[in-house]
Amino acid sequence: MNLARFAAFGVALAGLALAGPAEAQDRSGWPQSLKVGTASQGGTYFIYGAGWAGLVQEMLGVNTSTEATGGPVQNMALVHNGDLDFAMTTMGPAYDAWTGQSPLAPGVEMKDVRATFPMYQTPFHIVTLQSSGIDSVEELAGKKVGLGPRGGTPGTVFPKIFADVGIEIDPQYGGASDLAGQLQDGLIDAFAFAAGLPIAAFSQVEAQAPVNFFSFTDEQLQTILEANPALSAYTIPGDTYRSMGDDQETVAMWNFGIVHKDMPEDLVYEVMKTVLDNPDRMAAIHSAAAETVPEAYDKNNFLWFHPGAIRYYREKGLELGENVIPPEA
């Protein structure tokens, strides 16, 4: 899995007061640089990940870069193997990887991954061009539907969701920005994606042509929720996009930051403080970060938390169940 490093964000400002507390600490064992895995361009991970990586570099004075990846499924494998230091994942693909059911490595339990901070919920929804005449899930049968990268959350979960409601599509895979362009050019019939709101690639399509946003029927949603315990009900506000209009009922999945188990405890603790104790800075990165709060830690009920994360949560007075405490803690 050779990935081209995408970019380094921010500047290490060691002389500023922000970096002072971290400089005063014992940094023995800290790496000289950090690699953060995101996902494809045009998705929320790409924006959100670049933002918090830049914030970490600014406030901790550690050179931090991001890598565009295939998304949550691939991120679990890359962190487990030590190819990435930090990354992000949704809890469905994370559970599959944790229990040895990852499509990338069937039978391999990726237990060298540790959870860090809660990010936000990822709602699943669909956009088409109005010119296509498609404005319902039933009309997607037999159509070319973009689903994001194969290793991403929508590329993994959406095929199962469509199968659950008896809709057979012709799946198309690729980066979010690329699929947005294909939809505009008429190369695919619909774009079904999942990311923090608003999705940049959806906004890109809406800015170029009249679009339809639609979701599943109440009956379909009930079927989907019964078949997928990792999903929960979610309402997309009608003002998320200019042309959406009414609220839309759909399903969503929580996202968490992840890190390799061998990352120093003090470093992970400082990253937790940087992300969770600076809500205004995080909100400036992406509106989805409004859900990046310590109290959402309990949305993870199976991944072991990193000792640095455990230290942070306990200082906040939050109780962790034994099932999320790793052997080394």
N, C-alpha and C positions, 0 to 999 in steps of 0.2 A: 504494500500500500504506500507507494511513493507519492507524496503530496507536495506540491510546490508551496512554499511558504508565501502567504499572500502579502502581509504588510506588518510593519511595526508601528504602533500608535503611541503618540505622546512623546515627551522628552523627560529623561530622568532628571528631576530637579532636586538634587541632594542638598543643596544649600537652603532650600525653602523650609519654612516652619512645618509644612505638611509632612515632609520627609523626616523631620527631627526625631519623633518618637521611635520610628522603625530603625533609624541609624543607631539609636542608643542601645538597641537590643543585641543579644548574642546571636549573630547570624551564621554561626558555624553550621555547615551542612546545607546552607541555602544554595541553590543553583545560581549561576551567574545570569541566566536568562530563562524565560518561561515560554512554552508554546501552548496556545489555547486553540482547541478545535471548535469550529463554528458549524457552518453548513453552506449551501449554495448561495450565490449572489441573488438578491431579490427577496430572500426570506428574512424573517425576524432574527433568527440566530445570527446571521451574518452581521446585522447592525448591532444587536444587543451584545454579542460577543466581542466585537471590536471596541464597543464603548467601555465595557467593564475591564477589558484588558488594558485599554489606555488609562483608565482610572487607577488601576493597580500600579502601572508603571509610574504614573505621576506621583502617587502618594507613598509608595514603598521604595521607589528608586531602583526597581529591578526591571531590566530590559524585558519587555513582554511583547510577543508577536502573535498574530492569529493565522490560522491555516483554514482555508475553505475546504470543507470535507463533504462527504456524502450525507452527513447528518447523524442523528442519534444512534442508529444501529452501528455505523462505522465508528462513531466516537467511542462507544463502549469498548470496541475491540482495540482501538488505537491507544486508549488510556490503559487498558488491561495489559497490553504488550509493552507499555512504556514509550510508545512513539509520540504520545502527547502527554504534557504535564497536567493540564486542566482541559475540560471540555464541557459540553452540555448534552443532556439527553431527556427524552420523554419517558415516563414511567412504564409504558407498555413495552417498548423495545428494551428498556433496561431490565425488566423482569424476565423477558425471554433470554437475554444474554446472561443474567445472573443464574438462571436455572438450566443453562446449557441448551437452549432452544434457538439461539441466534442463527439466522440463515447464513451468516458469514462463517460460522464455526460450529456446526451442530455437534452437540455432545461436550463442548468446552464450557465449563462454568466459569464465568469471568469474575472471579472473586478477588482480584487485585484492584478493583475499582472501589472508591469510597465516595459517598455523597457529601455535598457541602451545603450550598444555600438553595432555598426554593426560588424559582424564577417567576413563572406565570403559567396560566392555563393556555393550552393550545386548542382553539376551537376548529372544527372541521367544517369547511363550507366550499361553495362552488360558484364559479362565474362563467358566463357564456356571453357572446356577442348577441345583441338583440336581433341582428340580421340573420342569425341562425334559426330563430324561432324556437329555440330550446329553453324552456323555463321550468322544467320539473325533472326529478330524478328518473322517473319512468322513461322519459324521452332520451335518456343517455344510453339505453340498451343498444348495443352494437356500434356505439360511437367511439371515436378516438378521444380519450380523456387523458389529459396530462396530470400526473400525480407527483411531480417532484422527483428527486433522485431515488434510485432503488433502495439506498440505505437510509433514507429519511423516514420520518414518522408517517407522513401521508402515503409515501410509496410503499410502506409496509402494511399500514392499517387500512387505508381506503379500499384496497382490493377485497379484504375480508368483509368490510362493511357493506360494499356493494353485493357481495355474494350472500350475506346474511338476509338482504331484502330481495334477493332473487333477480338482481340486475347484472347482466353479463356485458362488460364493457371491453373495449380494445385499449388496454393500458399503454400509455406513452410515458417514458421516463426522461428526466433531464433537470437541469438547474431551473430555479424559479424564474429568473429573468429570461432565460431561453424559452421556456414554455409560454411565458407571457407574450413574447414575440411571435411564437408559432400560432397562438390563438388569434392575435391581431392579423396575421397573414393567412388565416384560414387553413393552416396545416393540421390543426387539431380542432375538435368540436367543442371542447369544454376544458376547464382547468379546475381540478378539485385539489385543494391544498389545505394544510393545517399549519398555523403559525400564530404568534402573538399579533394582536390587532393594533392598527390596521396593517395588513400585509402589503408590503411595498410593491410587489409584483402585481397585485390586484389593482392597486391605485394607479400603477403604470398603464394597465389596460383601460381602466375607466377614463383616464385622461385623454385617450386617443379615440375612443368610439363609445357609443351607447351600449350598455351592458345589462345583463340580468344577473342578479344575485339570488340564489335559492337554496333551500335546504330540504330536509326529509319531512315526510308527513308524520303526524303524531303516532300513527300505527307503526310506521317504519322505525321511528325513534325508540319506541318501546321494545321492538325486536332487537335493535342494535344494542341497547343497554343491557338487555337480558343475556345477550351472547358475549358481551365484552366487559368483564368486571373492572378493567383498568380505565374505562371511560365513565364520564359523568355528564348529566344534563347541563346545558349551557345556553344562555341567551345572548345573541349578538345584538348590541344596540343598533337601532335603525339609523342612527346618525354616524355610524362608523365610516361609511362611504357616502358620497354625495347623492348617489342614485339608488341607495338601498331602500330608503323609505321606512317600512315597518320593521320592528324587531323580528329576528329569526331564531327559532328554536333549533338547537343542534346538539352535538356532543363535543366534549373536550377532554384533554388529558394534561396532567401537570408536568412541568419541566423542572429539572434540578441541575445544578452545577455538579460536576464530578471531578475527581482528582485521583491520581495514582496513590496507592496506600503508602508508598515510601516517601512521599513528600514530607518535609519537616513539619512537625506540629506547629511551631511558632509561625512559620510562613503561612500555613493554611488559616490559622487563627487571625493573622493580620489581613488576609484576603477576605475572610468573613466580615471583619469589622469594616473594611473598605467598602464592600458591596452593601451590607445591610445597615450600616450606620450613616449612610449618605443618601437618603431617599431622594433628595432634591437633585443631586448629581445623576442618580440613576434614572429619574424621571425625564431628565433632559436628553438621555440617550434614546429612550423609546417609551411610549405611553404604556406599553405592556408591563413595564417595571413597577407600576403602581401596585402590583401583586407581589413584588419582591420584598417580603416582610418576614421577620423571624418567626412570627406566629404561624406561618404556613409550613413550618418544618414537619408537622405531623401528616402532611400529604404524602410523605415517604414512609412506608410501613414495612419495607423489606431490605433495602440497600443499607449496608453498614455505613454509618457516618464516620468520617475521618476524625481522629482524636482532636485535631485543631478545631473542627466544627463542634464536636461535643463540648469542648471547653467553652466555646462561645455561647452555645445554647444554655449551658448550666449557669454561666454568669448572668444570663438574662432570666434565670429562674424557671426555665422550661424543662419539663421532665421528659426523658427519653425512655422508651420501652427497651427491654433487654434484647428484643429481636433486631434492633438497629445499632447495637453496641458490638464492635468487632473484637476479636480475641486479643488484639494488641492494646486495647484501651484500658 
